[in-house]
Amino acid sequence: MAKLVKDVNPKAPEPTFAQQYAAALFVAAMGAENVGVGTSSRVTWPYYVTRPHLVAKEAAELIIGVHTALLEAAPPQNLERISKEWRQRLDDQFEDLPHSDATRSLKELRRLSEEGDRLCGESGCCRRCRPRI
């Protein structure tokens, strides 16, 4: 494993927690390989870490920690409201896709998975019809 070196650069002051969190969100949005050294170093301060996968991991850990704490502190009725709004959003997004995996039952998905390459004639409805990515 890579040895981490303490950043002793006096020009790099300790970031505030808000700056660290903002940098972690930026890393998550852009990808650790697409951010500069300043952003990466704010996430891992006081350590100077250059490996993108390590910076991305620490950014994710920070975001998860903050979100977990916020969820634990939120009143249950707020969490229920958010959950209902999320389910409604998913319904709104996917209700016009009656033949998508999003609206299939688990039993139906298993059957389709076992049938494998069977074509049903609708674009995107089964493995063979789906575009390859």
Salt bridges, closest charged atoms under 4 A:
GLU58 OE2 - LYS57 NZ 3.47
GLU80 OE2 - ARG87 NH2 3.71
GLU85 OE2 - ARG81 NH1 3.29
ASP101 OD1 - ARG104 NE 3.43
ASP101 OD2 - ARG130 NH2 2.47
GLU108 OE2 - ARG104 NH1 3.03
GLU108 OE2 - ARG111 NH2 3.97
GLU115 OE2 - ARG111 NH1 3.03
GLU115 OE1 - ARG118 NH1 2.86
